[in-house]
Each structure stands twice: as C-alpha cells, then as structure tokens.
Amino acid sequence: MGAMLESTKEELDVRFEPPPVRLGGKVSISLSGGGYRAMLFHTGAIMRLIELGLFREGKLRRISSVSGGSILAGLLA
C-alpha cells in the first residue's frame, strides 16, 4: 500500500500546462444567475480564461449577466 501512495503523490506533483489557445475573433461571455454561489463559480471560470490569455489579448467584447453573475460582471467592469 505504501508504494501506491508514493506513486499517487508523484502524479499529483505534475503541473497542468494548458494548450495554446487561438481565438479568431472577438468573444462574448454570459454569466448565469444563482446568487453568491454563481459568483464564486464564475470567479473560477474567469480566472481560467485569464490564464488562457483571453483578457490579455483584448478579445473579450461583451459580458452579459444576471443575478450572481452580475456581481462578478460589476467587479470586472
């Protein structure tokens, strides 16, 4: 059992490198409602989009949102 734990630990140390993303045009995102939980979920999704370079490249054209998504949209604005 000790050997299984060691191999699992080694596998967890591997870092995920995202593949390069090539977006042809402008992008719009829609953030759904659901209150505070939706805002937390969308925060994680936006963080991932930032990692992929969506915001850095100026490709984001429009954000549409309701309820909890609007909390995050307001912070982004």
PDB file with one MODEL, atoms N, CA, C and O in Angstrom:
MODEL        1
ATOM      1  N   MET A   1       0.815  -1.192   0.000  1.00  0.00           N
ATOM      2  CA  MET A   1       0.000   0.000   0.000  1.00  0.00           C
ATOM      3  C   MET A   1       0.861   1.260   0.000  1.00  0.00           C
ATOM      4  O   MET A   1       0.465   2.276  -0.571  1.00  0.00           O
ATOM      5  N   GLY A   2       2.030   1.208   0.630  1.00  0.00           N
ATOM      6  CA  GLY A   2       2.919   2.370   0.662  1.00  0.00           C
ATOM      7  C   GLY A   2       3.369   2.782  -0.733  1.00  0.00           C
ATOM      8  O   GLY A   2       3.477   3.971  -1.036  1.00  0.00           O
ATOM      9  N   ALA A   3       3.632   1.777  -1.588  1.00  0.00           N
ATOM     10  CA  ALA A   3       4.059   2.072  -2.958  1.00  0.00           C
ATOM     11  C   ALA A   3       2.951   2.779  -3.732  1.00  0.00           C
ATOM     12  O   ALA A   3       3.222   3.662  -4.546  1.00  0.00           O
ATOM     13  N   MET A   4       1.708   2.392  -3.477  1.00  0.00           N
ATOM     14  CA  MET A   4       0.589   3.047  -4.157  1.00  0.00           C
ATOM     15  C   MET A   4       0.495   4.514  -3.740  1.00  0.00           C
ATOM     16  O   MET A   4       0.224   5.379  -4.572  1.00  0.00           O
ATOM     17  N   LEU A   5       0.714   4.792  -2.472  1.00  0.00           N
ATOM     18  CA  LEU A   5       0.634   6.174  -2.006  1.00  0.00           C
ATOM     19  C   LEU A   5       1.755   7.014  -2.602  1.00  0.00           C
ATOM     20  O   LEU A   5       1.535   8.172  -2.958  1.00  0.00           O
ATOM     21  N   GLU A   6       2.952   6.451  -2.717  1.00  0.00           N
ATOM     22  CA  GLU A   6       4.063   7.195  -3.298  1.00  0.00           C
ATOM     23  C   GLU A   6       3.815   7.543  -4.758  1.00  0.00           C
ATOM     24  O   GLU A   6       4.065   8.674  -5.173  1.00  0.00           O
ATOM     25  N   SER A   7       3.325   6.585  -5.543  1.00  0.00           N
ATOM     26  CA  SER A   7       3.083   6.872  -6.957  1.00  0.00           C
ATOM     27  C   SER A   7       1.980   7.905  -7.115  1.00  0.00           C
ATOM     28  O   SER A   7       2.041   8.745  -8.013  1.00  0.00           O
ATOM     29  N   THR A   8       0.979   7.852  -6.256  1.00  0.00           N
ATOM     30  CA  THR A   8      -0.091   8.845  -6.324  1.00  0.00           C
ATOM     31  C   THR A   8       0.442  10.231  -6.002  1.00  0.00           C
ATOM     32  O   THR A   8       0.061  11.205  -6.650  1.00  0.00           O
ATOM     33  N   LYS A   9       1.321  10.331  -5.006  1.00  0.00           N
ATOM     34  CA  LYS A   9       1.905  11.620  -4.641  1.00  0.00           C
ATOM     35  C   LYS A   9       2.719  12.186  -5.802  1.00  0.00           C
ATOM     36  O   LYS A   9       2.649  13.382  -6.086  1.00  0.00           O
ATOM     37  N   GLU A  10       3.493  11.326  -6.475  1.00  0.00           N
ATOM     38  CA  GLU A  10       4.283  11.783  -7.612  1.00  0.00           C
ATOM     39  C   GLU A  10       3.385  12.274  -8.744  1.00  0.00           C
ATOM     40  O   GLU A  10       3.701  13.269  -9.398  1.00  0.00           O
ATOM     41  N   GLU A  11       2.291  11.599  -8.976  1.00  0.00           N
ATOM     42  CA  GLU A  11       1.369  12.014 -10.033  1.00  0.00           C
ATOM     43  C   GLU A  11       0.747  13.361  -9.725  1.00  0.00           C
ATOM     44  O   GLU A  11       0.497  14.146 -10.640  1.00  0.00           O
ATOM     45  N   LEU A  12       0.492  13.648  -8.451  1.00  0.00           N
ATOM     46  CA  LEU A  12      -0.116  14.918  -8.073  1.00  0.00           C
ATOM     47  C   LEU A  12       0.857  16.079  -8.249  1.00  0.00           C
ATOM     48  O   LEU A  12       0.424  17.223  -8.389  1.00  0.00           O
ATOM     49  N   ASP A  13       2.161  15.810  -8.245  1.00  0.00           N
ATOM     50  CA  ASP A  13       3.152  16.869  -8.393  1.00  0.00           C
ATOM     51  C   ASP A  13       3.274  17.373  -9.827  1.00  0.00           C
ATOM     52  O   ASP A  13       3.910  18.400 -10.065  1.00  0.00           O
ATOM     53  N   VAL A  14       2.677  16.672 -10.780  1.00  0.00           N
ATOM     54  CA  VAL A  14       2.743  17.070 -12.185  1.00  0.00           C
ATOM     55  C   VAL A  14       1.875  18.314 -12.388  1.00  0.00           C
ATOM     56  O   VAL A  14       0.720  18.345 -11.964  1.00  0.00           O
ATOM     57  N   ARG A  15       2.426  19.316 -13.024  1.00  0.00           N
ATOM     58  CA  ARG A  15       1.701  20.562 -13.280  1.00  0.00           C
ATOM     59  C   ARG A  15       0.964  20.476 -14.614  1.00  0.00           C
ATOM     60  O   ARG A  15       1.468  19.907 -15.582  1.00  0.00           O
ATOM     61  N   PHE A  16      -0.225  21.043 -14.646  1.00  0.00           N
ATOM     62  CA  PHE A  16      -1.013  21.081 -15.873  1.00  0.00           C
ATOM     63  C   PHE A  16      -0.597  22.296 -16.682  1.00  0.00           C
ATOM     64  O   PHE A  16      -0.658  23.421 -16.186  1.00  0.00           O
ATOM     65  N   GLU A  17      -0.186  22.090 -17.892  1.00  0.00           N
ATOM     66  CA  GLU A  17       0.138  23.176 -18.810  1.00  0.00           C
ATOM     67  C   GLU A  17      -0.965  23.247 -19.853  1.00  0.00           C
ATOM     68  O   GLU A  17      -1.145  22.299 -20.617  1.00  0.00           O
ATOM     69  N   PRO A  18      -1.714  24.355 -19.904  1.00  0.00           N
ATOM     70  CA  PRO A  18      -2.808  24.438 -20.871  1.00  0.00           C
ATOM     71  C   PRO A  18      -2.282  24.497 -22.302  1.00  0.00           C
ATOM     72  O   PRO A  18      -1.208  25.045 -22.550  1.00  0.00           O
ATOM     73  N   PRO A  19      -3.033  23.939 -23.232  1.00  0.00           N
ATOM     74  CA  PRO A  19      -2.623  24.030 -24.636  1.00  0.00           C
ATOM     75  C   PRO A  19      -2.786  25.466 -25.122  1.00  0.00           C
ATOM     76  O   PRO A  19      -3.603  26.210 -24.579  1.00  0.00           O
ATOM     77  N   PRO A  20      -2.030  25.863 -26.124  1.00  0.00           N
ATOM     78  CA  PRO A  20      -2.191  27.227 -26.649  1.00  0.00           C
ATOM     79  C   PRO A  20      -3.594  27.416 -27.222  1.00  0.00           C
ATOM     80  O   PRO A  20      -4.152  26.521 -27.856  1.00  0.00           O
ATOM     81  N   VAL A  21      -4.142  28.589 -26.983  1.00  0.00           N
ATOM     82  CA  VAL A  21      -5.492  28.890 -27.456  1.00  0.00           C
ATOM     83  C   VAL A  21      -5.403  29.919 -28.566  1.00  0.00           C
ATOM     84  O   VAL A  21      -4.748  30.952 -28.423  1.00  0.00           O
ATOM     85  N   ARG A  22      -6.059  29.631 -29.658  1.00  0.00           N
ATOM     86  CA  ARG A  22      -6.087  30.573 -30.776  1.00  0.00           C
ATOM     87  C   ARG A  22      -7.542  30.920 -31.056  1.00  0.00           C
ATOM     88  O   ARG A  22      -8.296  30.106 -31.590  1.00  0.00           O
ATOM     89  N   LEU A  23      -7.919  32.119 -30.695  1.00  0.00           N
ATOM     90  CA  LEU A  23      -9.282  32.577 -30.928  1.00  0.00           C
ATOM     91  C   LEU A  23      -9.273  33.523 -32.113  1.00  0.00           C
ATOM     92  O   LEU A  23      -8.512  34.490 -32.143  1.00  0.00           O
ATOM     93  N   GLY A  24     -10.121  33.238 -33.088  1.00  0.00           N
ATOM     94  CA  GLY A  24     -10.123  34.010 -34.317  1.00  0.00           C
ATOM     95  C   GLY A  24     -10.652  35.421 -34.190  1.00  0.00           C
ATOM     96  O   GLY A  24     -10.068  36.345 -34.755  1.00  0.00           O
ATOM     97  N   GLY A  25     -11.736  35.614 -33.469  1.00  0.00           N
ATOM     98  CA  GLY A  25     -12.345  36.937 -33.405  1.00  0.00           C
ATOM     99  C   GLY A  25     -12.621  37.353 -31.987  1.00  0.00           C
ATOM    100  O   GLY A  25     -11.988  36.885 -31.040  1.00  0.00           O
ATOM    101  N   LYS A  26     -13.571  38.236 -31.861  1.00  0.00           N
ATOM    102  CA  LYS A  26     -13.967  38.720 -30.537  1.00  0.00           C
ATOM    103  C   LYS A  26     -14.816  37.676 -29.830  1.00  0.00           C
ATOM    104  O   LYS A  26     -15.468  36.856 -30.478  1.00  0.00           O
ATOM    105  N   VAL A  27     -14.810  37.705 -28.504  1.00  0.00           N
ATOM    106  CA  VAL A  27     -15.512  36.726 -27.690  1.00  0.00           C
ATOM    107  C   VAL A  27     -16.447  37.447 -26.726  1.00  0.00           C
ATOM    108  O   VAL A  27     -16.099  38.491 -26.173  1.00  0.00           O
ATOM    109  N   SER A  28     -17.628  36.885 -26.531  1.00  0.00           N
ATOM    110  CA  SER A  28     -18.566  37.376 -25.525  1.00  0.00           C
ATOM    111  C   SER A  28     -18.788  36.258 -24.517  1.00  0.00           C
ATOM    112  O   SER A  28     -18.768  35.081 -24.878  1.00  0.00           O
ATOM    113  N   ILE A  29     -19.000  36.623 -23.248  1.00  0.00           N
ATOM    114  CA  ILE A  29     -19.288  35.618 -22.237  1.00  0.00           C
ATOM    115  C   ILE A  29     -20.614  35.951 -21.565  1.00  0.00           C
ATOM    116  O   ILE A  29     -21.024  37.110 -21.494  1.00  0.00           O
ATOM    117  N   SER A  30     -21.260  34.924 -21.082  1.00  0.00           N
ATOM    118  CA  SER A  30     -22.536  35.077 -20.388  1.00  0.00           C
ATOM    119  C   SER A  30     -22.402  34.439 -19.014  1.00  0.00           C
ATOM    120  O   SER A  30     -22.003  33.280 -18.904  1.00  0.00           O
ATOM    121  N   LEU A  31     -22.732  35.184 -17.969  1.00  0.00           N
ATOM    122  CA  LEU A  31     -22.634  34.706 -16.599  1.00  0.00           C
ATOM    123  C   LEU A  31     -24.040  34.509 -16.060  1.00  0.00           C
ATOM    124  O   LEU A  31     -24.839  35.446 -16.026  1.00  0.00           O
ATOM    125  N   SER A  32     -24.340  33.282 -15.637  1.00  0.00           N
ATOM    126  CA  SER A  32     -25.695  32.952 -15.191  1.00  0.00           C
ATOM    127  C   SER A  32     -25.958  33.438 -13.771  1.00  0.00           C
ATOM    128  O   SER A  32     -25.064  33.926 -13.078  1.00  0.00           O
ATOM    129  N   GLY A  33     -27.193  33.291 -13.371  1.00  0.00           N
ATOM    130  CA  GLY A  33     -27.596  33.665 -12.023  1.00  0.00           C
ATOM    131  C   GLY A  33     -27.439  32.513 -11.052  1.00  0.00           C
ATOM    132  O   GLY A  33     -27.067  31.403 -11.431  1.00  0.00           O
ATOM    133  N   GLY A  34     -27.727  32.794  -9.807  1.00  0.00           N
ATOM    134  CA  GLY A  34     -27.627  31.786  -8.768  1.00  0.00           C
ATOM    135  C   GLY A  34     -27.067  32.360  -7.487  1.00  0.00           C
ATOM    136  O   GLY A  34     -26.670  31.620  -6.588  1.00  0.00           O
ATOM    137  N   GLY A  35     -27.033  33.679  -7.402  1.00  0.00           N
ATOM    138  CA  GLY A  35     -26.576  34.317  -6.177  1.00  0.00           C
ATOM    139  C   GLY A  35     -25.085  34.190  -5.949  1.00  0.00           C
ATOM    140  O   GLY A  35     -24.279  34.172  -6.879  1.00  0.00           O
ATOM    141  N   TYR A  36     -24.752  34.104  -4.668  1.00  0.00           N
ATOM    142  CA  TYR A  36     -23.352  34.079  -4.246  1.00  0.00           C
ATOM    143  C   TYR A  36     -22.610  32.869  -4.808  1.00  0.00           C
ATOM    144  O   TYR A  36     -21.449  32.989  -5.199  1.00  0.00           O
ATOM    145  N   ARG A  37     -23.258  31.710  -4.854  1.00  0.00           N
ATOM    146  CA  ARG A  37     -22.602  30.510  -5.389  1.00  0.00           C
ATOM    147  C   ARG A  37     -22.264  30.672  -6.868  1.00  0.00           C
ATOM    148  O   ARG A  37     -21.209  30.219  -7.314  1.00  0.00           O
ATOM    149  N   ALA A  38     -23.131  31.299  -7.616  1.00  0.00           N
ATOM    150  CA  ALA A  38     -22.842  31.547  -9.034  1.00  0.00           C
ATOM    151  C   ALA A  38     -21.646  32.476  -9.174  1.00  0.00           C
ATOM    152  O   ALA A  38     -20.788  32.271 -10.033  1.00  0.00           O
ATOM    153  N   MET A  39     -21.593  33.493  -8.329  1.00  0.00           N
ATOM    154  CA  MET A  39     -20.478  34.435  -8.381  1.00  0.00           C
ATOM    155  C   MET A  39     -19.164  33.711  -8.100  1.00  0.00           C
ATOM    156  O   MET A  39     -18.162  33.992  -8.757  1.00  0.00           O
ATOM    157  N   LEU A  40     -19.144  32.791  -7.142  1.00  0.00           N
ATOM    158  CA  LEU A  40     -17.925  32.033  -6.846  1.00  0.00           C
ATOM    159  C   LEU A  40     -17.536  31.126  -8.010  1.00  0.00           C
ATOM    160  O   LEU A  40     -16.359  31.022  -8.356  1.00  0.00           O
ATOM    161  N   PHE A  41     -18.522  30.472  -8.611  1.00  0.00           N
ATOM    162  CA  PHE A  41     -18.243  29.609  -9.761  1.00  0.00           C
ATOM    163  C   PHE A  41     -17.669  30.426 -10.915  1.00  0.00           C
ATOM    164  O   PHE A  41     -16.671  30.037 -11.521  1.00  0.00           O
ATOM    165  N   HIS A  42     -18.297  31.549 -11.212  1.00  0.00           N
ATOM    166  CA  HIS A  42     -17.846  32.380 -12.329  1.00  0.00           C
ATOM    167  C   HIS A  42     -16.461  32.960 -12.064  1.00  0.00           C
ATOM    168  O   HIS A  42     -15.693  33.177 -13.001  1.00  0.00           O
ATOM    169  N   THR A  43     -16.136  33.212 -10.804  1.00  0.00           N
ATOM    170  CA  THR A  43     -14.801  33.701 -10.470  1.00  0.00           C
ATOM    171  C   THR A  43     -13.750  32.688 -10.914  1.00  0.00           C
ATOM    172  O   THR A  43     -12.734  33.061 -11.500  1.00  0.00           O
ATOM    173  N   GLY A  44     -13.994  31.407 -10.635  1.00  0.00           N
ATOM    174  CA  GLY A  44     -13.067  30.358 -11.080  1.00  0.00           C
ATOM    175  C   GLY A  44     -12.978  30.278 -12.589  1.00  0.00           C
ATOM    176  O   GLY A  44     -11.893  30.105 -13.144  1.00  0.00           O
ATOM    177  N   ALA A  45     -14.118  30.402 -13.258  1.00  0.00           N
ATOM    178  CA  ALA A  45     -14.126  30.342 -14.721  1.00  0.00           C
ATOM    179  C   ALA A  45     -13.362  31.530 -15.320  1.00  0.00           C
ATOM    180  O   ALA A  45     -12.601  31.363 -16.274  1.00  0.00           O
ATOM    181  N   ILE A  46     -13.565  32.719 -14.762  1.00  0.00           N
ATOM    182  CA  ILE A  46     -12.863  33.915 -15.252  1.00  0.00           C
ATOM    183  C   ILE A  46     -11.364  33.788 -15.013  1.00  0.00           C
ATOM    184  O   ILE A  46     -10.561  34.183 -15.858  1.00  0.00           O
ATOM    185  N   MET A  47     -10.982  33.231 -13.851  1.00  0.00           N
ATOM    186  CA  MET A  47      -9.553  33.027 -13.583  1.00  0.00           C
ATOM    187  C   MET A  47      -8.929  32.131 -14.643  1.00  0.00           C
ATOM    188  O   MET A  47      -7.808  32.382 -15.086  1.00  0.00           O
ATOM    189  N   ARG A  48      -9.639  31.097 -15.050  1.00  0.00           N
ATOM    190  CA  ARG A  48      -9.141  30.189 -16.090  1.00  0.00           C
ATOM    191  C   ARG A  48      -9.034  30.909 -17.435  1.00  0.00           C
ATOM    192  O   ARG A  48      -8.064  30.715 -18.168  1.00  0.00           O
ATOM    193  N   LEU A  49     -10.016  31.728 -17.757  1.00  0.00           N
ATOM    194  CA  LEU A  49      -9.962  32.486 -19.012  1.00  0.00           C
ATOM    195  C   LEU A  49      -8.785  33.452 -19.018  1.00  0.00           C
ATOM    196  O   LEU A  49      -8.172  33.682 -20.061  1.00  0.00           O
ATOM    197  N   ILE A  50      -8.468  34.019 -17.853  1.00  0.00           N
ATOM    198  CA  ILE A  50      -7.309  34.902 -17.747  1.00  0.00           C
ATOM    199  C   ILE A  50      -6.031  34.105 -17.989  1.00  0.00           C
ATOM    200  O   ILE A  50      -5.133  34.568 -18.693  1.00  0.00           O
ATOM    201  N   GLU A  51      -5.945  32.890 -17.401  1.00  0.00           N
ATOM    202  CA  GLU A  51      -4.784  32.024 -17.626  1.00  0.00           C
ATOM    203  C   GLU A  51      -4.599  31.698 -19.099  1.00  0.00           C
ATOM    204  O   GLU A  51      -3.468  31.581 -19.571  1.00  0.00           O
ATOM    205  N   LEU A  52      -5.689  31.553 -19.824  1.00  0.00           N
ATOM    206  CA  LEU A  52      -5.629  31.226 -21.249  1.00  0.00           C
ATOM    207  C   LEU A  52      -5.353  32.447 -22.116  1.00  0.00           C
ATOM    208  O   LEU A  52      -5.191  32.310 -23.329  1.00  0.00           O
ATOM    209  N   GLY A  53      -5.297  33.631 -21.527  1.00  0.00           N
ATOM    210  CA  GLY A  53      -4.948  34.836 -22.261  1.00  0.00           C
ATOM    211  C   GLY A  53      -6.110  35.565 -22.903  1.00  0.00           C
ATOM    212  O   GLY A  53      -5.893  36.450 -23.731  1.00  0.00           O
ATOM    213  N   LEU A  54      -7.333  35.221 -22.548  1.00  0.00           N
ATOM    214  CA  LEU A  54      -8.488  35.863 -23.167  1.00  0.00           C
ATOM    215  C   LEU A  54      -8.537  37.356 -22.877  1.00  0.00           C
ATOM    216  O   LEU A  54      -8.812  38.151 -23.775  1.00  0.00           O
ATOM    217  N   PHE A  55      -8.276  37.740 -21.652  1.00  0.00           N
ATOM    218  CA  PHE A  55      -8.358  39.155 -21.289  1.00  0.00           C
ATOM    219  C   PHE A  55      -7.117  39.916 -21.717  1.00  0.00           C
ATOM    220  O   PHE A  55      -7.200  41.094 -22.065  1.00  0.00           O
ATOM    221  N   ARG A  56      -5.985  39.264 -21.696  1.00  0.00           N
ATOM    222  CA  ARG A  56      -4.730  39.921 -22.052  1.00  0.00           C
ATOM    223  C   ARG A  56      -4.723  40.323 -23.518  1.00  0.00           C
ATOM    224  O   ARG A  56      -4.152  41.355 -23.872  1.00  0.00           O
ATOM    225  N   GLU A  57      -5.332  39.546 -24.353  1.00  0.00           N
ATOM    226  CA  GLU A  57      -5.300  39.816 -25.784  1.00  0.00           C
ATOM    227  C   GLU A  57      -6.383  40.795 -26.230  1.00  0.00           C
ATOM    228  O   GLU A  57      -6.447  41.145 -27.408  1.00  0.00           O
ATOM    229  N   GLY A  58      -7.221  41.233 -25.321  1.00  0.00           N
ATOM    230  CA  GLY A  58      -8.265  42.185 -25.664  1.00  0.00           C
ATOM    231  C   GLY A  58      -9.354  41.601 -26.542  1.00  0.00           C
ATOM    232  O   GLY A  58      -9.988  42.329 -27.306  1.00  0.00           O
ATOM    233  N   LYS A  59      -9.580  40.311 -26.447  1.00  0.00           N
ATOM    234  CA  LYS A  59     -10.565  39.667 -27.303  1.00  0.00           C
ATOM    235  C   LYS A  59     -11.975  39.703 -26.722  1.00  0.00           C
ATOM    236  O   LYS A  59     -12.945  39.479 -27.445  1.00  0.00           O
ATOM    237  N   LEU A  60     -12.100  39.978 -25.438  1.00  0.00           N
ATOM    238  CA  LEU A  60     -13.424  39.999 -24.818  1.00  0.00           C
ATOM    239  C   LEU A  60     -14.193  41.229 -25.279  1.00  0.00           C
ATOM    240  O   LEU A  60     -13.758  42.365 -25.089  1.00  0.00           O
ATOM    241  N   ARG A  61     -15.332  40.979 -25.883  1.00  0.00           N
ATOM    242  CA  ARG A  61     -16.110  42.067 -26.476  1.00  0.00           C
ATOM    243  C   ARG A  61     -17.266  42.496 -25.578  1.00  0.00           C
ATOM    244  O   ARG A  61     -17.528  43.689 -25.428  1.00  0.00           O
ATOM    245  N   ARG A  62     -17.955  41.526 -24.981  1.00  0.00           N
ATOM    246  CA  ARG A  62     -19.167  41.848 -24.237  1.00  0.00           C
ATOM    247  C   ARG A  62     -19.373  40.834 -23.118  1.00  0.00           C
ATOM    248  O   ARG A  62     -19.039  39.658 -23.263  1.00  0.00           O
ATOM    249  N   ILE A  63     -19.929  41.303 -21.996  1.00  0.00           N
ATOM    250  CA  ILE A  63     -20.317  40.426 -20.892  1.00  0.00           C
ATOM    251  C   ILE A  63     -21.806  40.614 -20.663  1.00  0.00           C
ATOM    252  O   ILE A  63     -22.289  41.739 -20.528  1.00  0.00           O
ATOM    253  N   SER A  64     -22.525  39.506 -20.620  1.00  0.00           N
ATOM    254  CA  SER A  64     -23.952  39.511 -20.311  1.00  0.00           C
ATOM    255  C   SER A  64     -24.131  38.727 -19.025  1.00  0.00           C
ATOM    256  O   SER A  64     -23.522  37.670 -18.857  1.00  0.00           O
ATOM    257  N   SER A  65     -24.970  39.232 -18.099  1.00  0.00           N
ATOM    258  CA  SER A  65     -25.096  38.539 -16.819  1.00  0.00           C
ATOM    259  C   SER A  65     -26.441  38.812 -16.159  1.00  0.00           C
ATOM    260  O   SER A  65     -27.134  39.779 -16.474  1.00  0.00           O
ATOM    261  N   VAL A  66     -26.781  37.920 -15.232  1.00  0.00           N
ATOM    262  CA  VAL A  66     -27.956  38.096 -14.379  1.00  0.00           C
ATOM    263  C   VAL A  66     -27.585  37.678 -12.963  1.00  0.00           C
ATOM    264  O   VAL A  66     -26.671  36.877 -12.769  1.00  0.00           O
ATOM    265  N   SER A  67     -28.278  38.206 -11.994  1.00  0.00           N
ATOM    266  CA  SER A  67     -28.178  37.821 -10.588  1.00  0.00           C
ATOM    267  C   SER A  67     -26.731  37.725 -10.119  1.00  0.00           C
ATOM    268  O   SER A  67     -25.994  38.707 -10.201  1.00  0.00           O
ATOM    269  N   GLY A  68     -26.309  36.554  -9.625  1.00  0.00           N
ATOM    270  CA  GLY A  68     -24.955  36.387  -9.083  1.00  0.00           C
ATOM    271  C   GLY A  68     -23.881  36.661 -10.101  1.00  0.00           C
ATOM    272  O   GLY A  68     -22.800  37.130  -9.745  1.00  0.00           O
ATOM    273  N   GLY A  69     -24.151  36.380 -11.365  1.00  0.00           N
ATOM    274  CA  GLY A  69     -23.184  36.696 -12.405  1.00  0.00           C
ATOM    275  C   GLY A  69     -22.961  38.190 -12.542  1.00  0.00           C
ATOM    276  O   GLY A  69     -21.882  38.628 -12.941  1.00  0.00           O
ATOM    277  N   SER A  70     -23.980  38.976 -12.212  1.00  0.00           N
ATOM    278  CA  SER A  70     -23.857  40.433 -12.293  1.00  0.00           C
ATOM    279  C   SER A  70     -22.926  40.984 -11.224  1.00  0.00           C
ATOM    280  O   SER A  70     -22.303  42.028 -11.417  1.00  0.00           O
ATOM    281  N   ILE A  71     -22.830  40.282 -10.093  1.00  0.00           N
ATOM    282  CA  ILE A  71     -21.895  40.722  -9.055  1.00  0.00           C
ATOM    283  C   ILE A  71     -20.474  40.691  -9.618  1.00  0.00           C
ATOM    284  O   ILE A  71     -19.719  41.651  -9.466  1.00  0.00           O
ATOM    285  N   LEU A  72     -20.120  39.600 -10.258  1.00  0.00           N
ATOM    286  CA  LEU A  72     -18.780  39.469 -10.839  1.00  0.00           C
ATOM    287  C   LEU A  72     -18.607  40.404 -12.041  1.00  0.00           C
ATOM    288  O   LEU A  72     -17.545  41.003 -12.207  1.00  0.00           O
ATOM    289  N   ALA A  73     -19.630  40.531 -12.870  1.00  0.00           N
ATOM    290  CA  ALA A  73     -19.553  41.426 -14.038  1.00  0.00           C
ATOM    291  C   ALA A  73     -19.282  42.864 -13.594  1.00  0.00           C
ATOM    292  O   ALA A  73     -18.506  43.588 -14.218  1.00  0.00           O
ATOM    293  N   GLY A  74     -19.940  43.261 -12.498  1.00  0.00           N
ATOM    294  CA  GLY A  74     -19.714  44.603 -11.959  1.00  0.00           C
ATOM    295  C   GLY A  74     -18.278  44.787 -11.469  1.00  0.00           C
ATOM    296  O   GLY A  74     -17.686  45.851 -11.651  1.00  0.00           O
ATOM    297  N   LEU A  75     -17.728  43.756 -10.853  1.00  0.00           N
ATOM    298  CA  LEU A  75     -16.331  43.835 -10.402  1.00  0.00           C
ATOM    299  C   LEU A  75     -15.376  43.876 -11.589  1.00  0.00           C
ATOM    300  O   LEU A  75     -14.360  44.570 -11.544  1.00  0.00           O
ATOM    301  N   LEU A  76     -15.689  43.146 -12.640  1.00  0.00           N
ATOM    302  CA  LEU A  76     -14.828  43.154 -13.828  1.00  0.00           C
ATOM    303  C   LEU A  76     -14.855  44.517 -14.532  1.00  0.00           C
ATOM    304  O   LEU A  76     -13.843  44.984 -15.055  1.00  0.00           O
ATOM    305  N   ALA A  77     -16.024  45.133 -14.532  1.00  0.00           N
ATOM    306  CA  ALA A  77     -16.164  46.432 -15.199  1.00  0.00           C
ATOM    307  C   ALA A  77     -15.321  47.465 -14.489  1.00  0.00           C
ATOM    308  O   ALA A  77     -15.298  48.628 -14.894  1.00  0.00           O
TER     309      ALA A  77
ENDMDL
END
